[in-house]
Amino acid sequence: MSLTANELNYLIWRYLQEGGLDVSAYALQEETEVNEYEPRLGAQVPLGCLVDLVQKGILYTKVNKLVSSDKKVVSDDVMNLDFNLFGAIAEEGGADSRRLVKPEREEQDGKQGKREMKKEEGQKEKQQQQQQPEANNSKEDTAFTKILTKYYNFPQSLTNSFNPLRSNVLVWGQRDQYSVICTLHEKEDPQLKVLPHPITSKDTIAVSWSPSGDSIVTASENGELRMWDLSGSIRFIMALHHSPVIAVQWSPNGSHLLTLDVTNKTIIWDTTSGQPVQHAEVKAAGTDDQTAANNTCFGTEACWIDDYKFVVPGADYTLQVFQLGDVDQELPIGILSGHLDSISSVSYNSSLKLLCSASDDRTIRIWKGNSTNSLQILLGHSEPITYLHWLKARDNKWYLVSCSLDSSLRIWDFINGEVIDLNIVDSGVPILTAAISHDYNKLATGDSEGTVLVWELTDDLKYKQVSCFQAEGAEKDQNSLISSISWSKDDSMIAVSCSNSKGSIVRI
């Protein structure tokens, strides 16, 4: 393997661009003309290549030290090796290097000393167990995962949502032309109100409650939207979309509704009249042709920044910021560039004044209002990210939680760009969706095998699996995917939608 100086400069240039250091990247480009390598190497060099290359170099250095000069593997404790850049460099020196090959007598003495230490530690541990039996028993109890059972079943569904103010009211969209408002009663059968769409509507793919909880919007596969009141009476029919609507977001004060379809068409509706007030259609970069953009879905999520600004996916996987009621309504007031694939999640934190986004390019980016460059880039997931949410810890500090098709669940310190907790689903199946509880203490994840895992946040910011639920019939149907999870207002229940199996309401 060889690496030329120009190729190294190219990797550094790419690293600076990925990190949002545009000025530094431009300075390097001016001095080395390294951008000439982009046509030849651009498609071959993956995201984060420089960091990955350095990590592999460190690993090679460490593994090489485990082989003695006579080609024998040295018996050393790999877990005690210092796997970091400066540790690898230090071992190249003479005085600071560790001796991996020990003299025979010294090795025997060391083993004898270790046996004696282990014996003493075993005696101390035995004494502690005798003194604190209750603590050990409680620790053993926490190792078990509680198996949850259904409280109520409903038909196959792609989406559901609990009422934001009423813990016993939820709505789900069925895999036919119906949606249902369900009111749960403690000692009586649930009260169901059917919300019909035309027979040509097919699946209901999105439902969304207003912030006040007195209105709901259902979106069908043919693009038709219907707004209902809490009693199940229809208020408006909104039929300007002609493709499946994949995102439905109410403004914070509930006065407007944002809808986004798979052709990247965004419409803002007045919720008091059901009339459109603004729309934006993404065009391919550098052209007025709409066809190229319609053939590519640039993202599946959108969000409001406040009652008058909103963010939607744009051309070339950018994020575009629009102003409600602006004179040039079809032109964004800001464009956030950096992602290289479809936007899977976007969320604004009004307390921090920060925007976070996740993408199928396996990166998470943090954005600040006064800059079009990302404030931070979080790398680590090896597959597209399916869930991203702000997490408020018990110390009132903010973090991020993410899930991915790589089966991992991560908590991020987004300020320092570090993963502070990492969990891998035992079965190794992709995590398709997730939902965080209103008090931030629990997280429910759903996978591609119809299984829901419930995780609890500990005081030291670690997720611990506490319970699990298997969708009814999912064990017999490999296509039973968990498509949606929502929490009740009091966090006592979750509603689980499954594509090819019955949906369920589950008490936690």
N, C-alpha and C positions, 0 to 999 in steps of 0.2 A: 504493500500500500504506500502511495506517495501523495503528498499534498503540497502544491506549489504555493508560493507567497501570494500570487494573484487570486488563487482559489480561496485561500484563507481570508484575504481581504473581502472577497465576495460574501463569505459566510458571516463575517463581522458586519458588513453592510446590511445583509438580510436581518441579522439579529437586532441591529439598531432600528430598522424599519418596523419590525414586529413589536418592539418595545415602545413604539411611539416617539422615538428620539429622532425626529425628522431632520432637525438642524444638524445633528452630529452625522447622520447618514449622508446628508447633502455635502457636508465638508469632506467626508471621506471619498465621496463620488467625484468631487471636483479635483482632488489630488491624485486619485488613482485610476479614474475612468472605469471603475469596476462595474458600472452599469452595462458595459458592453457584453458582460457574461450572462446577462439576464435572458436573452433569447435562447441561449444554448443550455443553461443550467436551471432556469426558473422552474420548469415543470418537473425537474428531477429532484430538486432539493426540498424536502418536506419542512413543515413548520417546526421551529425549535431545533433545527439540525445541529447548530453549533454547540448548544448545551448538551445534546445527546451524544455528540462526538467526544466532548470533554469527559463526560461521565463514563463512556466506554473506555477511554484512555486510562482513567483512574482505576477502573476495574481490572484492566489488563495489567497495570503496574502491580496491583495488589496480588493478583493471581500468580504473576510471574515470581513474586517473592516466596511463594509457597513451594517452589521447586528448587532443590539444592543443586549444587554444581555437578553432582554425579547422577542427575536426572531422576532423583527420588523425591516423592512428595513428602514435604515436611509435616510432621504431626503437630499442628498448632491450632489453637482455638480461633477459627475464622471470625466468630462473633466479637472477639476482642480487638480485631483490626480496626484501624481508624480510617473509615472509608470517606475521606474528603480530600480536596485538592491539596491543602497544605500538608496533610499527613503523608500523601504520596510523594510530594516534593522533598519533605524532610528525610524520608527514608533513603533518598538518593545520596545524602551526605554520609560522611564517615562516622563522626562522633555521635550524631543524633540517631543513627540507625539502630534498630532493634535487631538482636541476634535471634534469628529464627531457628538456627540449628544449635541445640544445647549440647554440652559435653554429657557423656553417658552417666557419669556419677552425679552431676548436677541435676540431670533429668530424673534420676531415681530418687534423689533427696526431695526434689520438688513434688513428685508423686506421693511420697510418704507424708510430706507436710500437708498436701491437699486432703489426703485421707483422714488425717487427724483433725483438720479444720472442719471437714464435712461431718465427722463424728460429733464434734462439739456443737456444731450448728443444729444437728439432728436432736441432740439432747435439749438444747434451748427451745427448739420448736415444740418438742413434746411437752415441756413444762408450760409453755404459753397456751397450748391446746387444753391442758388440764385446768389452767387458771381461767380461760375464757371460752368455755364450750358454747355459750349462746351466740357469741360473735361468729364463730366458725360455722355453726349450724345455719345462721342467717345468710352467711356467704354462700353456703352450698345451695340454699333454697333459691337464691337469685340466679343460679345457673340454669334453671328450668324455664322453658318458654311456655306461656299459657296458650292453649288452643282456644280460639274464639269460635262461637257458634252464631248462626244467623238469628236475628230477632224477627225479621220479616223479609220475604222474598218478593222481587218484582221481575217482570219480563226482561229479556235480553235488551241491553241498553248500551249506548256509546257515551252518554253524558248524564250527570246529575249535579244537583246543587242544593244545599240546605239554605233555608231562609236566613238572612244575615241578622235578624232580630228575634226570630221565633225558633227555639230549639226543636220543636216537635213538627215543623213544617218543612217539606222538601219537594223538589220537582225532579223528575227524570224524563229523558227523551227516549222513546222506544224505537226499535228497529222496524217501525212501520210509520204510518202517518200520524201517530198519536204521541202526545206528551201527557203526563199525569201529575197533578198536584196532590200530595199525600199529607194528611194531617194525622199524626200518631196520637193515640189515647192510651192511657195506662191500663185500663181495665176493659176497653172496648176494641173492636176491630178498627183498623185505620179507615179514615174517611177519604175516598178517592174522588177527584174531579178530573174528568178527561178533557184534554185540550186537543181538538181535532185539526189536522191540516188536510188539504185535498189529497185524494188517493194517489195522485201523481207525485206527491212530495217525497215519498220513500222515507229514508232514515231521518230522524231528528239528530243533528250532529252537534248542536250547541244550545245551552240554556243559560240564562243569566238573570239574577234578581237585581232590582234597583236597590240603591243604598238604603232606602227607607223600608224595603221589604214588602211594599204594597203593589208592586208591578213586576212582571216577568216577561222576558223576551225568549221566544223559541225560534231556532233557525233550522230549516230543513235542507235536505241534500240538493234540491233544485234552486236554492238561493232565496226562497221566500221567508220573510220574517213576519212574526205575529207577536203583538204585545197584548198581554192579558192582565186583568187585575187579580187580586188575591182570591176572589170568589169564583174565578174561572171564566168570567165574561170577557169577550174579546174587545179590545180597545181600538187597535189599528192593525191593518195589513200593509206591510211595506215590501214592495216587490220590484225593486230596482236592480238587485243582484240577479245574475243569471247563472251563477256557478256556486258551488258549496261555500257557505260562510264558515270560516274556521276560527274567527275571533270576534267576540261580542263584549265590549267594555263600556260601562256607564261612567260618565264624568263624576268627580267626587261629590258634587251637589245634586246629581241625578237629573240635571236639566237637558243633557245631551247624551246620545248613544253613538259609539263608534263601532262600525262593523267592517270586517276585512274578509275578502274571499280569496280563493286559490289563484285567481288571475291578478292578484295584487291591487285590486280595486278597493278603495276605502271610501266609505260614505259616513257623514255625520248627520244624525237625525235629531230633530227637535222632539223631545219626548212628550211635550204637551199637545202637539198636533199630529205627530207621526209623519211630518214632512221633512224631506232632505234639506239641509242648509249648506252643505259643503261636500265636495267630493274630490278625490285625488286618484289618478291612474298613473302608475309607474311606467315610464318609458325607458327603453334600453339606452344605456349611456351613449351620448354623442349622436343620437338619432331621434327623429320624431316618429319612428315606426313603433306602433304598439304591439305588433305581432310577436316580436322576439321576447318582450317582457311577459306577455301573457302565457308563453310556453314554459316559463320558469317561475316557480314559486319562491320568492325571495325571503319569505318568513311566515311563521304561523302564529305570531304573537304581536300585540300592540299594547300601548298603555297611555294613560293620561299623566301629564306632569302637574297640571292644575286644572281648573275649570275651563281654561281657554287655550291650553297648549297640549298637544298630543304627539306621540312618537309612533311611526309605522315603518316596516321594512321598505327599503328602497332599492333602486337599480344597483347591480353589482354587490348586493348584500350589505349595503349601507343602512344606516338608521337615519330617517328623515324626520325633522321636527317641524310641525306646522302650527300656525296661529289661527285660532278659530275666528272667523269673520274678517280675515285679512283681505285687503283689496285684491292682491294677486293670490287668490285662494289655492290655485294649483301649484304654486311654487313654494318649496319649503323655506323656512327662515334659517335652517341649519342642517348640515349633512355631516354625519359621524361615520368616518371610513375606517376600516381595519379588518372586519370579518371577511372570510374568504368563502363562506358557504351559508346555507339557509339559516336565518335567525330563528332559534327555537324558543327563546324566552327573553323578555325584557320587562324590567320592573323599576319603578322610581321610588326612592326613599325620601319622603318629604322632610324627615328630621335631619338627615345628613345632606340633603340637597344633591344627592348622587343618583346616577342611573347605572344599573347593571344590565348586562346582556350576555346571552349564551348562544352558541352557534353549533351547527354540525361540523364546523372546522375544529371542534374539540377545545375551544378556548372560551374563557370568560373575560369580559372587558368591563372596566369601571370608567364612567364618564363623568366629568364635571361640567357644569353649565357654561363656564366662561372659556371652554376650549373645545375644539373639534377633534383633538387627539385624545386617545384613551389615557386616563390617569394611571391605570394599572392593568396588566395582562396576567391572568392566572392560567398556568399550564400544568397539566398532570393527567387529565382524562385521555384515554387512548381510543375512545369511540365517541360518537356524537352525544351531546349533553341533552337530556330530556327534561330536566327540572332544575330551576334556580330560584332561590327565594332569600330574602333578607331574614336574618336570625338575630333576635334580641336576647342576649344572655341575662342571667339573673343579676349580674353586676351592671346591667344597663348598657353594656358595650354591644356594638353591632358587629355581626359576622355574616358570612354567606354559607348557605348549604346547597349542595348540588348533587344530582344523580345522573347516571349515564348508562348507555347501552353496554359499557364495559363492566357492569354489575357492581359498580362502586358507589358509595355514599360518602361524601366529603364535607367537612366543615373547614372554611377558609378564614384565615386572618388576612383580609383583602388589603389592609394597609401595608403589611410587610410581605405580602405575596406568598404566604406559607400555608400549607395544609396542617391543621392542628388535630384533625381526627380523620381516620380512613377506615371504612368498613367495606368488606366484600360479601355479597350475598352468598350464603353457603353453597347453594346449588350452582352458582356461577351463571345464572340466566340473566338476560338484560332487564334493567329496570326501565319500565315504559312510562310510568307516571308516579307522582307523589303529591302529598298534601301535608302542610304543617298545621298544627293546632293553633287556635287563636291565642293561647297563652305561651306559645313557642316551646312548650316542654315536651311535645311528642311530634313524631313524624311518621306517616304511613306511606309505605312504598308498595307499588304494584308491579308485577313482572309479567313475562310472556307465557307463564304457565298457570295463570289464574290464582296466584298466591299473593296475599297482602301481608306484609310484615310491619309491625308497629314497634317503633324505636322510642326510647325515653332519653332525654338529655340529662346527664349527670352534672353534679356541681363542678367537676373539673373539665366541662365542655367535651364530653365523650358521649357518643350515641351507644346505648345498650339495647339489644333486642329484648323485648318483654313479652310479646305475644304475636300470634300469626293466625291467619284465616285463609281457608281454601274455598274458592267459589264453587258452588254446588254444580257438579257435573264437569268441572274443569279437568279433573283427573282422567276423564274418558275422552276429552276432546283437546287435542294439542293446539288447536287454533283459538282457544279461550283466552283472550288477552284482556288484562285489566286495562280498561280505557279511561276510567275517571274515578277519583276518590274525593270526597268532601267531608268536612267535619261539621257537626252541629255547633250551634252558638256556644253551648256550655261544655263542649269538648267531651261529652259523654258517649257519643255515637259517631260512627262513620257510615257513609253510604258508598257502596262499591258497585260500579258498572262494569259488566263483562261482555265482550263482543259476542260470544257464541254460547254463553251460559247464563243462568239466572243472575240478576243483580240482587244485592242483599243490603239490608240495614243491620249493622252489627253494633252491639253495646260493648264499649271498651271496659 
